[in-house]
Amino acid sequence: MKVSKGGKIIAIDLGGTNLRIALIKNRKIEKYYREKTPKTSTGIKTRIFELVGDYMSRDIKGIAVASPGPLKDGTIKNTPNLPLKNYNLKKALQDKFKVSVVVKNDADCVAFAELKLGCKKRNFIILTLGTGIGGGVIIDGKLYRGEGYGGELGHIILDGGQDFESLAASKRLRRVTTKVFGKPKLFHELIKMKNSKANKILEEFTKYYGQGIASLIHCFDPEVVILAGGVSECGNKFLRMVRKHSAKYFHLPKKTPILWSKLKHPGVLGASLYFE
């Protein structure tokens, strides 16, 4: 799908915690807004339509949405982090605003942004670390989706029949830290606490990150693993812990770099690139 030169794109990043919207022209963000994602299906639908309506103008050529998967033909199927089931967001937006719409996996959008604007490698893995854990796989410069549902890297099984996301995502972190400290804590808050309880939690979660990343490296042998999402604000100490635990599980005769993404707002940027 192509957009005539000069056309603007409304890009939405629909996350389990935050809802983001941007106005993008020629790969540049002209306007950006973020708010907490509503908790109900009706609330989410209402806010998306309100926000898009606020951004809509005569020079809008399309709407691009980055959404948690699994997805099929613009329909959000049964994503665990949003109360939307079998909802055809693409059709709903097209019917309302009469412009072209694409709805893509959010981690795929981040991977696409990294491919075109970020690391620009031909073989790499992107992990989006937030409320859930998403993944994107680039092979020979192209996004890999298998028969349509591939790339759900957060659902590889790690321990006791539990998957990567259920063990290491922020939604479990909230439960664990609430039990220990009486209220939820984020990773960067645990790092600042510098006490034994916080360190124990950090070690457990970064161990699972290490297991998951090492498993994916063994499967795909990428040039680099890029980490993005809300956890990226944790900085180098957290990244060093992830690298340390990953190294324990490596069996390949090489060292694959694990890096934070350097892109700002890669979800909306990557979604908009699908119109090029």
Phi and psi restraints in degrees (value plus and minus 20) as a CYANA .aco file:
   2 LYS   PHI    -141.4  -101.4
   2 LYS   PSI     131.7   171.7
   3 VAL   PHI    -139.3   -99.3
   3 VAL   PSI     118.3   158.3
   4 SER   PHI     -82.0   -42.0
   4 SER   PSI     129.2   169.2
   5 LYS   PHI     -78.2   -38.2
   5 LYS   PSI     114.3   154.3
   6 GLY   PHI      76.1   116.1
   6 GLY   PSI     -34.6     5.4
   7 GLY   PHI     -87.8   -47.8
   7 GLY   PSI     124.5   164.5
   8 LYS   PHI    -120.6   -80.6
   8 LYS   PSI     128.9   168.9
   9 ILE   PHI    -137.2   -97.2
   9 ILE   PSI     114.0   154.0
  10 ILE   PHI    -111.3   -71.3
  10 ILE   PSI      98.7   138.7
  11 ALA   PHI    -134.6   -94.6
  11 ALA   PSI     115.2   155.2
  12 ILE   PHI    -142.0  -102.0
  12 ILE   PSI     114.6   154.6
  13 ASP   PHI    -135.1   -95.1
  13 ASP   PSI      84.6   124.6
  14 LEU   PHI    -114.9   -74.9
  14 LEU   PSI      80.8   120.8
  15 GLY   PHI    -127.2   -87.2
  15 GLY   PSI     144.8   184.8
  16 GLY   PHI     -87.0   -47.0
  16 GLY   PSI     -45.7    -5.7
  17 THR   PHI    -128.0   -88.0
  17 THR   PSI     -64.4   -24.4
  18 ASN   PHI    -143.4  -103.4
  18 ASN   PSI     125.3   165.3
  19 LEU   PHI    -130.3   -90.3
  19 LEU   PSI     101.0   141.0
  20 ARG   PHI    -139.0   -99.0
  20 ARG   PSI     125.8   165.8
  21 ILE   PHI    -160.3  -120.3
  21 ILE   PSI     123.1   163.1
  22 ALA   PHI    -163.5  -123.5
  22 ALA   PSI     132.9   172.9
  23 LEU   PHI    -126.2   -86.2
  23 LEU   PSI     100.9   140.9
  24 ILE   PHI    -145.2  -105.2
  24 ILE   PSI     114.9   154.9
  25 LYS   PHI    -156.9  -116.9
  25 LYS   PSI     106.9   146.9
  26 ASN   PHI      31.3    71.3
  26 ASN   PSI      26.0    66.0
  27 ARG   PHI      48.2    88.2
  27 ARG   PSI      -5.5    34.5
  28 LYS   PHI    -137.3   -97.3
  28 LYS   PSI     115.3   155.3
  29 ILE   PHI    -102.9   -62.9
  29 ILE   PSI      97.3   137.3
  30 GLU   PHI    -113.7   -73.7
  30 GLU   PSI     -45.4    -5.4
  31 LYS   PHI    -173.2  -133.2
  31 LYS   PSI     121.1   161.1
  32 TYR   PHI    -167.4  -127.4
  32 TYR   PSI     122.5   162.5
  33 TYR   PHI    -168.7  -128.7
  33 TYR   PSI     123.8   163.8
  34 ARG   PHI    -156.7  -116.7
  34 ARG   PSI     122.0   162.0
  35 GLU   PHI    -168.7  -128.7
  35 GLU   PSI     149.1   189.1
  36 LYS   PHI     -88.3   -48.3
  36 LYS   PSI     119.1   159.1
  37 THR   PHI     -90.0   -50.0
  37 THR   PSI     109.1   149.1
  38 PRO   PHI     -76.3   -36.3
  38 PRO   PSI     135.6   175.6
  39 LYS   PHI    -106.6   -66.6
  39 LYS   PSI     -36.8     3.2
  40 THR   PHI    -133.3   -93.3
  40 THR   PSI     139.3   179.3
  41 SER   PHI     -79.5   -39.5
  41 SER   PSI     -66.8   -26.8
  42 THR   PHI     -82.3   -42.3
  42 THR   PSI     -61.2   -21.2
  43 GLY   PHI     -82.9   -42.9
  43 GLY   PSI     -61.8   -21.8
  44 ILE   PHI     -84.2   -44.2
  44 ILE   PSI     -69.2   -29.2
  45 LYS   PHI     -80.0   -40.0
  45 LYS   PSI     -64.4   -24.4
  46 THR   PHI     -81.2   -41.2
  46 THR   PSI     -65.9   -25.9
  47 ARG   PHI     -89.3   -49.3
  47 ARG   PSI     -58.3   -18.3
  48 ILE   PHI     -79.0   -39.0
  48 ILE   PSI     -67.1   -27.1
  49 PHE   PHI     -87.9   -47.9
  49 PHE   PSI     -56.1   -16.1
  50 GLU   PHI     -86.0   -46.0
  50 GLU   PSI     -65.8   -25.8
  51 LEU   PHI     -86.6   -46.6
  51 LEU   PSI     -63.9   -23.9
  52 VAL   PHI     -81.8   -41.8
  52 VAL   PSI     -60.8   -20.8
  53 GLY   PHI     -79.5   -39.5
  53 GLY   PSI     -58.1   -18.1
  54 ASP   PHI     -85.5   -45.5
  54 ASP   PSI     -52.7   -12.7
  55 TYR   PHI    -111.8   -71.8
  55 TYR   PSI     -32.4     7.6
  56 MET   PHI     -90.6   -50.6
  56 MET   PSI     118.0   158.0
  57 SER   PHI    -172.8  -132.8
  57 SER   PSI     156.5   196.5
  58 ARG   PHI     -88.1   -48.1
  58 ARG   PSI     -42.5    -2.5
  59 ASP   PHI    -114.8   -74.8
  59 ASP   PSI      -7.8    32.2
  60 ILE   PHI     -99.9   -59.9
  60 ILE   PSI     104.3   144.3
  61 LYS   PHI    -118.8   -78.8
  61 LYS   PSI     -37.1     2.9
  62 GLY   PHI    -194.5  -154.5
  62 GLY   PSI     145.5   185.5
  63 ILE   PHI    -140.5  -100.5
  63 ILE   PSI     108.3   148.3
  64 ALA   PHI    -139.3   -99.3
  64 ALA   PSI     109.3   149.3
  65 VAL   PHI    -140.3  -100.3
  65 VAL   PSI     109.7   149.7
  66 ALA   PHI    -120.9   -80.9
  66 ALA   PSI      96.6   136.6
  67 SER   PHI    -149.9  -109.9
  67 SER   PSI     128.7   168.7
  68 PRO   PHI     -79.2   -39.2
  68 PRO   PSI     127.6   167.6
  69 GLY   PHI    -114.1   -74.1
  69 GLY   PSI    -199.2  -159.2
  70 PRO   PHI     -96.7   -56.7
  70 PRO   PSI     129.4   169.4
  71 LEU   PHI    -145.5  -105.5
  71 LEU   PSI     136.6   176.6
  72 LYS   PHI    -172.6  -132.6
  72 LYS   PSI      95.3   135.3
  73 ASP   PHI      33.3    73.3
  73 ASP   PSI      22.2    62.2
  74 GLY   PHI      64.9   104.9
  74 GLY   PSI     -18.8    21.2
  75 THR   PHI    -120.9   -80.9
  75 THR   PSI     107.4   147.4
  76 ILE   PHI     -99.0   -59.0
  76 ILE   PSI      95.4   135.4
  77 LYS   PHI    -100.6   -60.6
  77 LYS   PSI     -98.1   -58.1
  78 ASN   PHI    -167.9  -127.9
  78 ASN   PSI      30.3    70.3
  79 THR   PHI     -83.2   -43.2
  79 THR   PSI     116.0   156.0
  80 PRO   PHI     -95.4   -55.4
  80 PRO   PSI     -33.3     6.7
  81 ASN   PHI    -127.7   -87.7
  81 ASN   PSI     -13.6    26.4
  82 LEU   PHI    -158.3  -118.3
  82 LEU   PSI     126.7   166.7
  83 PRO   PHI    -104.0   -64.0
  83 PRO   PSI      22.6    62.6
  84 LEU   PHI    -138.4   -98.4
  84 LEU   PSI     100.8   140.8
  85 LYS   PHI    -146.7  -106.7
  85 LYS   PSI     104.7   144.7
  86 ASN   PHI      32.5    72.5
  86 ASN   PSI      23.9    63.9
  87 TYR   PHI    -123.7   -83.7
  87 TYR   PSI      99.7   139.7
  88 ASN   PHI    -103.8   -63.8
  88 ASN   PSI      64.0   104.0
  89 LEU   PHI     -87.3   -47.3
  89 LEU   PSI     -56.1   -16.1
  90 LYS   PHI     -79.3   -39.3
  90 LYS   PSI     -71.8   -31.8
  91 LYS   PHI     -83.1   -43.1
  91 LYS   PSI     -60.6   -20.6
  92 ALA   PHI     -81.7   -41.7
  92 ALA   PSI     -63.0   -23.0
  93 LEU   PHI     -90.9   -50.9
  93 LEU   PSI     -60.4   -20.4
  94 GLN   PHI     -83.1   -43.1
  94 GLN   PSI     -63.6   -23.6
  95 ASP   PHI     -83.1   -43.1
  95 ASP   PSI     -56.6   -16.6
  96 LYS   PHI     -99.0   -59.0
  96 LYS   PSI     -65.0   -25.0
  97 PHE   PHI    -128.1   -88.1
  97 PHE   PSI     -26.4    13.6
  98 LYS   PHI      38.2    78.2
  98 LYS   PSI      17.8    57.8
  99 VAL   PHI    -151.2  -111.2
  99 VAL   PSI     146.2   186.2
 100 SER   PHI     -86.1   -46.1
 100 SER   PSI     123.3   163.3
 101 VAL   PHI    -154.5  -114.5
 101 VAL   PSI     118.0   158.0
 102 VAL   PHI    -143.3  -103.3
 102 VAL   PSI     120.5   160.5
 103 VAL   PHI    -145.6  -105.6
 103 VAL   PSI      95.4   135.4
 104 LYS   PHI    -146.4  -106.4
 104 LYS   PSI     136.6   176.6
 105 ASN   PHI     -76.0   -36.0
 105 ASN   PSI     112.2   152.2
 106 ASP   PHI     -83.2   -43.2
 106 ASP   PSI     -60.3   -20.3
 107 ALA   PHI     -88.7   -48.7
 107 ALA   PSI     -53.4   -13.4
 108 ASP   PHI     -82.4   -42.4
 108 ASP   PSI     -58.4   -18.4
 109 CYS   PHI     -83.0   -43.0
 109 CYS   PSI     -62.2   -22.2
 110 VAL   PHI     -84.5   -44.5
 110 VAL   PSI     -62.0   -22.0
 111 ALA   PHI     -81.4   -41.4
 111 ALA   PSI     -61.9   -21.9
 112 PHE   PHI     -83.2   -43.2
 112 PHE   PSI     -61.4   -21.4
 113 ALA   PHI     -83.7   -43.7
 113 ALA   PSI     -60.8   -20.8
 114 GLU   PHI     -84.6   -44.6
 114 GLU   PSI     -59.6   -19.6
 115 LEU   PHI     -83.1   -43.1
 115 LEU   PSI     -63.6   -23.6
 116 LYS   PHI    -110.3   -70.3
 116 LYS   PSI     -52.8   -12.8
 117 LEU   PHI    -144.8  -104.8
 117 LEU   PSI     -37.7     2.3
 118 GLY   PHI    -124.4   -84.4
 118 GLY   PSI    -129.0   -89.0
 119 CYS   PHI     -89.0   -49.0
 119 CYS   PSI     -48.7    -8.7
 120 LYS   PHI      38.7    78.7
 120 LYS   PSI       8.4    48.4
 121 LYS   PHI    -101.7   -61.7
 121 LYS   PSI     143.6   183.6
 122 ARG   PHI    -113.6   -73.6
 122 ARG   PSI     -41.0    -1.0
 123 ASN   PHI    -157.5  -117.5
 123 ASN   PSI      86.4   126.4
 124 PHE   PHI    -176.9  -136.9
 124 PHE   PSI     146.1   186.1
 125 ILE   PHI    -137.5   -97.5
 125 ILE   PSI     117.8   157.8
 126 ILE   PHI    -134.5   -94.5
 126 ILE   PSI     114.9   154.9
 127 LEU   PHI    -138.8   -98.8
 127 LEU   PSI     106.2   146.2
 128 THR   PHI    -119.7   -79.7
 128 THR   PSI      97.5   137.5
 129 LEU   PHI    -130.0   -90.0
 129 LEU   PSI      89.8   129.8
 130 GLY   PHI    -176.2  -136.2
 130 GLY   PSI    -152.8  -112.8
 131 THR   PHI     -74.2   -34.2
 131 THR   PSI     -62.2   -22.2
 132 GLY   PHI    -139.8   -99.8
 132 GLY   PSI    -187.9  -147.9
 133 ILE   PHI    -147.2  -107.2
 133 ILE   PSI      97.6   137.6
 134 GLY   PHI    -129.6   -89.6
 134 GLY   PSI     147.6   187.6
 135 GLY   PHI    -167.2  -127.2
 135 GLY   PSI     130.8   170.8
 136 GLY   PHI    -156.0  -116.0
 136 GLY   PSI     120.9   160.9
 137 VAL   PHI    -142.8  -102.8
 137 VAL   PSI     103.9   143.9
 138 ILE   PHI    -128.9   -88.9
 138 ILE   PSI     102.6   142.6
 139 ILE   PHI    -145.0  -105.0
 139 ILE   PSI     104.0   144.0
 140 ASP   PHI      32.4    72.4
 140 ASP   PSI      20.3    60.3
 141 GLY   PHI      57.1    97.1
 141 GLY   PSI      -9.2    30.8
 142 LYS   PHI    -149.4  -109.4
 142 LYS   PSI     126.5   166.5
 143 LEU   PHI     -91.7   -51.7
 143 LEU   PSI     110.0   150.0
 144 TYR   PHI    -117.3   -77.3
 144 TYR   PSI     104.4   144.4
 145 ARG   PHI    -147.1  -107.1
 145 ARG   PSI     -17.6    22.4
 146 GLY   PHI      42.5    82.5
 146 GLY   PSI    -150.6  -110.6
 147 GLU   PHI    -108.2   -68.2
 147 GLU   PSI      -9.3    30.7
 148 GLY   PHI     109.4   149.4
 148 GLY   PSI     -44.1    -4.1
 149 TYR   PHI    -135.0   -95.0
 149 TYR   PSI     -13.9    26.1
 150 GLY   PHI     -86.1   -46.1
 150 GLY   PSI     143.0   183.0
 151 GLY   PHI      70.0   110.0
 151 GLY   PSI     -12.0    28.0
 152 GLU   PHI    -100.4   -60.4
 152 GLU   PSI      50.5    90.5
 153 LEU   PHI     -89.8   -49.8
 153 LEU   PSI     -42.3    -2.3
 154 GLY   PHI     -89.8   -49.8
 154 GLY   PSI     -27.6    12.4
 155 HIS   PHI    -132.2   -92.2
 155 HIS   PSI      -1.9    38.1
 156 ILE   PHI     -89.5   -49.5
 156 ILE   PSI     124.4   164.4
 157 ILE   PHI    -105.2   -65.2
 157 ILE   PSI     110.4   150.4
 158 LEU   PHI    -131.1   -91.1
 158 LEU   PSI     -68.5   -28.5
 159 ASP   PHI    -172.4  -132.4
 159 ASP   PSI     108.4   148.4
 160 GLY   PHI      38.4    78.4
 160 GLY   PSI      11.1    51.1
 161 GLY   PHI      59.6    99.6
 161 GLY   PSI     -17.9    22.1
 162 GLN   PHI    -115.2   -75.2
 162 GLN   PSI     126.9   166.9
 163 ASP   PHI    -112.7   -72.7
 163 ASP   PSI     151.1   191.1
 164 PHE   PHI     -72.1   -32.1
 164 PHE   PSI     -69.4   -29.4
 165 GLU   PHI     -83.9   -43.9
 165 GLU   PSI     -65.3   -25.3
 166 SER   PHI     -86.7   -46.7
 166 SER   PSI     -44.9    -4.9
 167 LEU   PHI    -111.1   -71.1
 167 LEU   PSI     -50.8   -10.8
 168 ALA   PHI    -145.4  -105.4
 168 ALA   PSI     -24.9    15.1
 169 ALA   PHI     -98.8   -58.8
 169 ALA   PSI     146.4   186.4
 170 SER   PHI     -84.1   -44.1
 170 SER   PSI     -46.8    -6.8
 171 LYS   PHI     -86.2   -46.2
 171 LYS   PSI     -55.0   -15.0
 172 ARG   PHI     -94.1   -54.1
 172 ARG   PSI     -57.4   -17.4
 173 LEU   PHI     -76.2   -36.2
 173 LEU   PSI     -60.7   -20.7
 174 ARG   PHI     -80.7   -40.7
 174 ARG   PSI     -62.0   -22.0
 175 ARG   PHI     -86.2   -46.2
 175 ARG   PSI     -65.2   -25.2
 176 VAL   PHI     -84.6   -44.6
 176 VAL   PSI     -67.0   -27.0
 177 THR   PHI     -91.0   -51.0
 177 THR   PSI     -51.2   -11.2
 178 THR   PHI     -84.8   -44.8
 178 THR   PSI     -59.9   -19.9
 179 LYS   PHI     -85.8   -45.8
 179 LYS   PSI     -58.2   -18.2
 180 VAL   PHI    -102.9   -62.9
 180 VAL   PSI     -62.9   -22.9
 181 PHE   PHI    -130.3   -90.3
 181 PHE   PSI     -24.4    15.6
 182 GLY   PHI      67.7   107.7
 182 GLY   PSI     -28.3    11.7
 183 LYS   PHI    -176.7  -136.7
 183 LYS   PSI     135.8   175.8
 184 PRO   PHI     -88.2   -48.2
 184 PRO   PSI     125.1   165.1
 185 LYS   PHI    -148.5  -108.5
 185 LYS   PSI     128.7   168.7
 186 LEU   PHI    -115.6   -75.6
 186 LEU   PSI     145.4   185.4
 187 PHE   PHI     -78.3   -38.3
 187 PHE   PSI     -63.0   -23.0
 188 HIS   PHI     -87.1   -47.1
 188 HIS   PSI     -46.6    -6.6
 189 GLU   PHI     -92.7   -52.7
 189 GLU   PSI     -59.1   -19.1
 190 LEU   PHI     -83.2   -43.2
 190 LEU   PSI     -59.6   -19.6
 191 ILE   PHI     -80.9   -40.9
 191 ILE   PSI     -60.8   -20.8
 192 LYS   PHI     -91.1   -51.1
 192 LYS   PSI     -45.3    -5.3
 193 MET   PHI     -87.7   -47.7
 193 MET   PSI     -57.2   -17.2
 194 LYS   PHI      33.6    73.6
 194 LYS   PSI      27.6    67.6
 195 ASN   PHI    -149.6  -109.6
 195 ASN   PSI     150.1   190.1
 196 SER   PHI     -84.9   -44.9
 196 SER   PSI     -58.0   -18.0
 197 LYS   PHI     -85.8   -45.8
 197 LYS   PSI     -64.3   -24.3
 198 ALA   PHI     -84.7   -44.7
 198 ALA   PSI     -62.2   -22.2
 199 ASN   PHI     -84.7   -44.7
 199 ASN   PSI     -56.4   -16.4
 200 LYS   PHI     -82.9   -42.9
 200 LYS   PSI     -62.4   -22.4
 201 ILE   PHI     -85.8   -45.8
 201 ILE   PSI     -62.7   -22.7
 202 LEU   PHI     -81.6   -41.6
 202 LEU   PSI     -61.2   -21.2
 203 GLU   PHI     -84.3   -44.3
 203 GLU   PSI     -61.6   -21.6
 204 GLU   PHI     -83.3   -43.3
 204 GLU   PSI     -68.1   -28.1
 205 PHE   PHI     -89.6   -49.6
 205 PHE   PSI     -61.5   -21.5
 206 THR   PHI     -89.6   -49.6
 206 THR   PSI     -45.1    -5.1
 207 LYS   PHI     -82.2   -42.2
 207 LYS   PSI     -64.4   -24.4
 208 TYR   PHI     -87.1   -47.1
 208 TYR   PSI     -57.6   -17.6
 209 TYR   PHI     -79.7   -39.7
 209 TYR   PSI     -63.3   -23.3
 210 GLY   PHI     -81.6   -41.6
 210 GLY   PSI     -64.0   -24.0
 211 GLN   PHI     -82.1   -42.1
 211 GLN   PSI     -66.9   -26.9
 212 GLY   PHI     -83.9   -43.9
 212 GLY   PSI     -65.3   -25.3
 213 ILE   PHI     -86.8   -46.8
 213 ILE   PSI     -63.0   -23.0
 214 ALA   PHI     -81.5   -41.5
 214 ALA   PSI     -60.6   -20.6
 215 SER   PHI     -81.4   -41.4
 215 SER   PSI     -62.5   -22.5
 216 LEU   PHI     -89.9   -49.9
 216 LEU   PSI     -56.2   -16.2
 217 ILE   PHI     -83.0   -43.0
 217 ILE   PSI     -61.3   -21.3
 218 HIS   PHI     -83.9   -43.9
 218 HIS   PSI     -52.4   -12.4
 219 CYS   PHI     -94.7   -54.7
 219 CYS   PSI     -61.5   -21.5
 220 PHE   PHI    -133.9   -93.9
 220 PHE   PSI     -35.2     4.8
 221 ASP   PHI      25.8    65.8
 221 ASP   PSI      38.9    78.9
 222 PRO   PHI     -98.0   -58.0
 222 PRO   PSI     144.5   184.5
 223 GLU   PHI     -88.4   -48.4
 223 GLU   PSI     -54.6   -14.6
 224 VAL   PHI    -178.3  -138.3
 224 VAL   PSI     134.0   174.0
 225 VAL   PHI    -132.3   -92.3
 225 VAL   PSI     103.0   143.0
 226 ILE   PHI    -125.4   -85.4
 226 ILE   PSI     109.8   149.8
 227 LEU   PHI    -126.2   -86.2
 227 LEU   PSI     110.7   150.7
 228 ALA   PHI    -156.5  -116.5
 228 ALA   PSI     159.9   199.9
 229 GLY   PHI      80.2   120.2
 229 GLY   PSI    -195.6  -155.6
 230 GLY   PHI     -80.0   -40.0
 230 GLY   PSI     -48.6    -8.6
 231 VAL   PHI     -88.0   -48.0
 231 VAL   PSI     -37.9     2.1
 232 SER   PHI     -82.7   -42.7
 232 SER   PSI     -37.3     2.7
 233 GLU   PHI     -94.0   -54.0
 233 GLU   PSI     -23.9    16.1
 234 CYS   PHI     -93.8   -53.8
 234 CYS   PSI     -41.4    -1.4
 235 GLY   PHI      62.1   102.1
 235 GLY   PSI    -184.3  -144.3
 236 ASN   PHI     -92.8   -52.8
 236 ASN   PSI     -51.4   -11.4
 237 LYS   PHI     -82.2   -42.2
 237 LYS   PSI     -66.0   -26.0
 238 PHE   PHI     -82.9   -42.9
 238 PHE   PSI     -62.4   -22.4
 239 LEU   PHI     -83.3   -43.3
 239 LEU   PSI     -59.5   -19.5
 240 ARG   PHI     -82.8   -42.8
 240 ARG   PSI     -58.4   -18.4
 241 MET   PHI     -85.3   -45.3
 241 MET   PSI     -62.0   -22.0
 242 VAL   PHI     -82.1   -42.1
 242 VAL   PSI     -65.1   -25.1
 243 ARG   PHI     -82.2   -42.2
 243 ARG   PSI     -61.1   -21.1
 244 LYS   PHI     -80.8   -40.8
 244 LYS   PSI     -66.8   -26.8
 245 HIS   PHI     -90.8   -50.8
 245 HIS   PSI     -56.4   -16.4
 246 SER   PHI     -79.3   -39.3
 246 SER   PSI     -61.4   -21.4
 247 ALA   PHI     -80.5   -40.5
 247 ALA   PSI     -47.3    -7.3
 248 LYS   PHI     -86.4   -46.4
 248 LYS   PSI     -43.7    -3.7
 249 TYR   PHI    -129.0   -89.0
 249 TYR   PSI     -19.4    20.6
 250 PHE   PHI     -91.6   -51.6
 250 PHE   PSI     118.8   158.8
 251 HIS   PHI    -148.7  -108.7
 251 HIS   PSI     -21.0    19.0
 252 LEU   PHI    -103.3   -63.3
 252 LEU   PSI     129.5   169.5
 253 PRO   PHI    -101.4   -61.4
 253 PRO   PSI      25.4    65.4
 254 LYS   PHI    -179.7  -139.7
 254 LYS   PSI     145.7   185.7
 255 LYS   PHI    -136.4   -96.4
 255 LYS   PSI      96.1   136.1
 256 THR   PHI    -110.6   -70.6
 256 THR   PSI     106.1   146.1
 257 PRO   PHI     -83.8   -43.8
 257 PRO   PSI     120.9   160.9
 258 ILE   PHI    -139.9   -99.9
 258 ILE   PSI      97.8   137.8
 259 LEU   PHI    -153.9  -113.9
 259 LEU   PSI     133.0   173.0
 260 TRP   PHI     -94.2   -54.2
 260 TRP   PSI     128.0   168.0
 261 SER   PHI     -87.3   -47.3
 261 SER   PSI     123.7   163.7
 262 LYS   PHI    -119.6   -79.6
 262 LYS   PSI     -20.2    19.8
 263 LEU   PHI    -103.5   -63.5
 263 LEU   PSI     123.7   163.7
 264 LYS   PHI    -120.0   -80.0
 264 LYS   PSI     108.3   148.3
 265 HIS   PHI      38.8    78.8
 265 HIS   PSI      29.7    69.7
 266 PRO   PHI     -86.0   -46.0
 266 PRO   PSI     -45.7    -5.7
 267 GLY   PHI     -83.0   -43.0
 267 GLY   PSI     -71.3   -31.3
 268 VAL   PHI     -90.5   -50.5
 268 VAL   PSI     -57.5   -17.5
 269 LEU   PHI     -82.7   -42.7
 269 LEU   PSI     -66.1   -26.1
 270 GLY   PHI     -85.1   -45.1
 270 GLY   PSI     -58.4   -18.4
 271 ALA   PHI     -81.3   -41.3
 271 ALA   PSI     -63.0   -23.0
 272 SER   PHI     -84.8   -44.8
 272 SER   PSI     -47.5    -7.5
 273 LEU   PHI     -87.4   -47.4
 273 LEU   PSI     -37.8     2.2
 274 TYR   PHI     -89.4   -49.4
 274 TYR   PSI     -29.8    10.2
 275 PHE   PHI    -110.8   -70.8
 275 PHE   PSI     -20.8    19.2
